[in-house]
Amino acid sequence: MMPADDSTAPGADTQSRLAHPLSRRRAEPLEAVWVELLPEDALEAFEAAFLQACTTVGFFKDDDTETWRVEGVREQGAKAELLEAGLAIAAMVSGIEPPELHCEPVAADGWLARTIEAFPEQPIGNSFLVRPTHLPNPRTHGRTVLRLDAGMAFGSGEHASTRGCLLGFERMAHRRPAKVLDLGSGSGILAIAAAKRLHRPVLATDIDPWSVKVMRENAVLNGVQHMLRAELADGWKQRGLAGRRFDLVFANILARPLCSMAREMALHLNPGGTAILAGLLGVQVRMVLAAHRRQGMRLESRIDIGHWSALVLRK
């Protein structure tokens, strides 16, 4: 995930997520673009604008002013007109003056090197340990070790939404779902965790071809390539998913896509099945929850980490 900018005010809260993968194997010229002094209720509109042009979207809160900065990383100059139009629409929808767009070059190799340096071993809950590949890998008792490269597709365990999903999965440890799907899998971290804990086949899908490649590499790295099947898919719009039902679905995506896919989620869950949803801010929980309750799902638990939330729902 993207580290906080050095100019972030002391005491500011920082969260970010990758919309599409960046890898240290790529070295295109990058630039950071951002707008600042946004009210919280404008975040969703500006997030949508940045997602049209950027590979990374981050939220940075200044606790002193109670305002937010939304920042993205993109290839230099990429989709400039699309971003400009999206920001204008976001300002209009939010009822604020169009904010100034700031740009600054980012050295891809330097950013990825800093990401690796800042990616320590991370225990998550009582069950999981995310261990980057640049660290030794001794035998670890009592935890499921997830080996991942820093700077790969979204899902290193650092981001609160990924951690929330793993904590939600830990809470349902007494269940043994037979059919598991990780929808929008990114790095494959959640699918790998499920395969290792359940010792059962897991299907992982993502809309981005690079993510599918990364998933397969991470499955080999974690020794679960025989249990994890990684496929390219746009949400539920994959022929292989038609008519299939699952006992557990991870969906660490974004709030709006989660709402729009609520009906499909319910249709693809077996009775009593569980959906673990993440990628949403706490202020978006009510919207996401309402969309799924209309489809006959109920809230089992909610995990809040900073400004981010994960929901565990049962059908």
C-alpha positions in Angstrom: 0.0 0.0 0.0 1.1 3.6 -0.5 2.9 5.2 2.4 1.8 8.5 3.9 3.2 11.6 2.2 5.9 13.4 4.2 3.7 16.5 4.1 0.9 14.8 6.0 0.2 16.8 9.2 1.2 15.3 12.5 -1.6 13.4 14.0 -3.3 12.9 10.7 -5.1 9.6 10.0 -4.0 7.8 6.9 -5.6 5.0 5.0 -5.0 3.9 1.4 -5.9 1.0 -1.0 -4.8 -0.1 -4.4 -7.5 0.0 -7.0 -5.3 -2.0 -9.5 -1.9 -3.7 -9.0 1.5 -2.1 -9.0 4.5 -4.4 -9.0 8.2 -3.8 -8.5 8.5 -5.5 -11.9 6.9 -2.4 -13.4 8.8 0.9 -13.6 6.7 3.3 -15.6 7.0 7.0 -14.7 4.5 7.7 -12.0 3.0 10.8 -10.4 1.0 11.5 -7.3 -2.2 13.6 -7.8 -4.3 14.9 -5.0 -6.9 17.3 -3.7 -7.3 18.5 -0.2 -9.4 20.2 2.4 -12.4 18.0 1.6 -15.3 17.4 4.0 -16.0 13.8 4.9 -19.2 13.6 3.0 -17.4 14.4 -0.3 -15.0 11.4 0.0 -17.2 9.0 -1.9 -17.6 11.2 -5.0 -13.9 12.2 -5.1 -12.9 8.5 -4.6 -14.9 7.6 -7.7 -13.2 10.4 -9.7 -9.7 9.3 -8.8 -10.5 5.6 -9.5 -11.1 6.5 -13.1 -7.5 7.5 -13.6 -5.3 6.2 -10.8 -3.8 2.8 -9.8 -3.8 3.8 -6.1 -6.3 5.8 -4.2 -5.7 7.0 -0.6 -7.6 8.9 2.1 -5.7 11.1 4.5 -7.5 12.8 7.4 -6.1 15.9 9.1 -7.4 15.6 12.6 -6.7 19.3 13.3 -8.9 20.6 10.5 -11.3 17.6 10.3 -10.8 17.6 6.5 -9.6 15.0 4.1 -7.1 14.7 1.3 -7.8 12.2 -1.5 -4.6 11.1 -3.3 -3.9 8.9 -6.3 -0.9 7.5 -8.1 -1.1 7.1 -11.9 1.2 6.9 -14.8 2.3 10.4 -15.6 -0.4 12.3 -17.5 -2.7 9.2 -17.8 -6.4 9.9 -18.4 -5.9 13.6 -17.5 -9.2 14.8 -19.1 -11.1 12.0 -17.5 -9.8 12.9 -14.1 -10.5 16.6 -14.6 -14.1 15.9 -15.6 -14.6 13.4 -12.8 -13.3 16.0 -10.2 -15.6 18.6 -11.6 -18.6 16.3 -11.3 -17.5 15.2 -7.7 -17.4 18.9 -6.7 -20.8 19.6 -8.2 -22.4 16.5 -6.5 -20.8 17.4 -3.2 -21.9 21.0 -3.4 -18.4 22.5 -3.0 -16.0 24.6 -5.1 -13.8 22.5 -7.4 -10.6 22.0 -5.4 -7.1 22.6 -6.9 -5.5 19.4 -8.3 -1.9 19.0 -7.2 0.6 16.8 -9.1 4.1 15.6 -8.1 6.4 13.1 -9.8 7.0 9.8 -8.0 10.0 7.6 -8.6 8.6 4.1 -9.1 11.7 2.2 -8.0 12.1 4.5 -4.9 8.5 4.2 -3.9 8.6 0.4 -4.2 11.9 0.2 -2.3 10.4 2.3 0.5 7.3 0.1 0.5 9.5 -3.0 1.0 11.4 -1.3 3.8 8.1 -0.3 5.5 6.5 -3.7 5.2 7.3 -5.6 8.4 6.0 -8.9 9.6 2.4 -8.5 10.7 0.5 -10.6 13.2 -3.3 -10.3 12.6 -5.7 -11.4 15.2 -4.8 -14.7 17.0 -4.6 -16.8 13.9 -2.6 -15.1 11.1 0.9 -13.8 10.4 1.7 -11.9 7.2 5.4 -12.4 6.4 7.0 -10.5 3.5 9.4 -12.5 1.3 12.4 -10.3 2.1 12.4 -11.6 5.7 13.4 -15.1 6.9 10.7 -17.7 7.1 11.2 -19.8 10.2 8.7 -22.4 11.3 5.9 -20.6 13.2 3.6 -22.4 15.6 0.1 -21.4 16.4 -0.4 -19.1 13.4 -1.2 -19.4 9.7 1.7 -17.8 7.8 0.9 -15.8 4.7 4.0 -15.1 2.5 3.6 -12.0 0.3 5.7 -9.5 -1.6 5.4 -5.9 -0.8 4.3 -3.8 -3.7 2.2 -6.5 -5.4 -1.5 -6.3 -6.1 -3.8 -5.0 -3.4 -3.8 -7.1 -0.3 -0.7 -7.1 1.8 -2.4 -7.3 5.1 -1.4 -3.7 6.0 -4.6 -2.1 4.9 -7.5 -2.1 7.4 -9.9 -3.6 5.0 -7.7 -6.7 4.5 -7.1 -7.0 8.2 -10.8 -6.7 8.8 -11.6 -9.6 6.4 -9.0 -11.8 8.1 -10.4 -11.0 11.5 -13.9 -11.7 10.3 -12.7 -15.0 8.9 -11.1 -15.8 12.2 -14.4 -15.2 14.0 -16.1 -17.9 12.0 -13.3 -20.5 12.6 -15.8 -23.0 14.1 -17.5 -23.3 10.6 -16.0 -25.3 7.8 -17.3 -23.8 4.5 -16.9 -26.3 1.7 -17.2 -23.9 -1.2 -15.2 -20.6 -1.0 -14.9 -17.6 -3.4 -12.6 -14.6 -3.1 -14.2 -12.0 -5.3 -11.9 -9.2 -6.4 -9.0 -11.1 -4.8 -6.0 -8.8 -5.7 -2.9 -10.4 -4.3 -4.9 -13.5 -3.3 -4.2 -13.1 0.4 -7.7 -13.9 1.6 -8.0 -16.9 -0.8 -4.6 -18.2 0.4 -5.7 -17.7 4.1 -8.8 -19.7 3.4 -7.0 -22.5 1.5 -4.4 -22.8 4.3 -6.9 -22.8 7.2 -9.7 -24.9 5.6 -7.5 -27.3 3.4 -10.2 -27.0 0.7 -10.3 -25.6 -2.8 -10.8 -21.9 -3.2 -11.8 -19.9 -6.3 -10.2 -16.4 -6.6 -11.2 -13.9 -9.2 -10.2 -10.4 -10.2 -11.0 -8.0 -13.0 -7.3 -7.2 -13.6 -5.1 -9.7 -15.5 -2.0 -8.7 -13.6 -3.7 -9.5 -10.3 -4.6 -13.0 -11.6 -0.9 -13.5 -12.4 0.1 -12.3 -8.9 -2.5 -14.6 -7.3 -1.0 -17.6 -9.0 2.5 -16.7 -8.1 1.5 -16.1 -4.4 -0.3 -19.4 -4.4 2.9 -21.2 -5.4 4.9 -19.1 -2.8 2.5 -20.3 -0.1 2.3 -23.9 -1.3 -1.5 -23.9 -2.1 -1.4 -23.8 -5.9 -3.2 -27.2 -5.9 -6.1 -25.7 -3.9 -6.3 -22.1 -5.3 -7.8 -21.5 -8.8 -7.2 -17.9 -10.0 -9.4 -16.6 -12.8 -10.1 -13.4 -14.6 -13.7 -12.1 -14.0 -15.6 -8.8 -13.8 -17.5 -9.3 -10.5 -20.1 -11.9 -11.0 -20.0 -11.6 -14.8 -18.1 -14.7 -15.4 -19.6 -17.6 -17.2 -18.1 -20.1 -14.8 -19.9 -18.5 -11.9 -23.4 -18.8 -13.4 -25.6 -21.0 -11.2 -22.8 -21.6 -8.7 -23.3 -21.2 -5.0 -20.8 -20.8 -2.2 -20.7 -21.2 1.6 -18.2 -18.3 2.0 -17.6 -15.3 -0.2 -14.9 -12.7 0.5 -15.5 -9.3 -1.3 -12.9 -6.7 -0.3 -13.9 -4.2 -3.0 -15.5 -0.8 -2.6 -18.8 0.4 -1.2 -20.6 1.2 -4.4 -19.8 -2.0 -6.2 -20.7 -4.0 -3.1 -24.2 -2.3 -3.1 -24.7 -2.9 -6.8 -23.8 -6.6 -6.5 -25.9 -7.3 -3.4 -28.5 -9.2 -5.3 -25.9 -11.4 -7.0 -24.2 -12.0 -3.7 -27.4 -13.3 -2.2 -28.1 -15.5 -5.2 -24.7 -17.1 -5.1 -24.7 -17.9 -1.4 -26.0 -21.1 -0.1 -28.6 -20.9 2.7 -26.7 -20.1 5.9 -23.7 -19.0 3.8 -21.4 -16.2 4.9 -20.2 -13.0 3.1 -17.3 -11.0 4.4 -17.5 -7.5 2.9 -14.8 -4.8 3.1 -13.3 -1.9 1.3 -15.8 0.5 2.9 -15.5 3.4 5.2 -17.5 3.4 8.5 -19.7 6.2 7.1 -20.7 3.8 4.2 -21.7 0.9 6.4 -25.4 1.8 6.6 -25.6 2.0 2.8 -23.9 -1.3 2.2 -25.8 -3.0 5.0 -29.2 -1.8 3.7 -28.5 -3.1 0.2 -27.8 -6.6 1.5 -30.6 -6.7 4.1 -33.0 -6.1 1.2 -31.7 -9.4 -0.2 -32.4 -11.4 2.9 -29.0 -11.1 4.6 -28.3 -10.2 8.2 -25.4 -8.7 10.0 -23.5 -11.2 12.2 -20.6 -9.0 13.2 -18.8 -5.7 12.3 -15.1 -5.0 12.5 -14.0 -1.4 12.7 -10.3 -0.5 12.2 -9.8 3.2 12.2 -12.2 4.7 9.6 -12.6 1.4 7.8 -15.1 -1.3 8.4 -15.7 -5.0 7.5 -19.0 -6.7 7.7 -19.7 -10.4 8.3 -23.2 -11.2 6.9 -25.2 -14.5 6.9 -27.9 -15.5 4.4 
